[in-house]
Amino acid sequence: MAYYDLSQLADDEDFKDRIGAAAQSEGLIGIGSGAVEQWTADYRWTLAASPGFADAYASAVVNFNPRPGRDPAVISDAQILSSIQALPPVVEPLP
């Protein structure tokens, strides 16, 4: 894995949309304006560093995939979900 590949994946808009959608579907994101975007900003680097993700992304780029972050043949929805489920639980502050 090259750090550059990881950085490109972490910045890929399609990848960020997919991890936000997965987290929302798992009920990990609160309600409110910008909640999905904030969660995605907080965790995109961690998820991009999941084993095999950056290598798969780099391979897709080298093979001229125009939107590797969007393509579930590059990084599957199951892989994204598994990586999200492995995150430590978010602890909400007490009121």
Buried (B, 14 or more C-beta within 10 A) or exposed (E): BEEEBBEBBBEBEEBBBBBBBBBBEEEBBEEEEEBBEBBBEEBBEBBBBBEEBBBBBBEBBEEEBEEBBBBEEBBEEEBBBEBBEEEEEEEEEEE
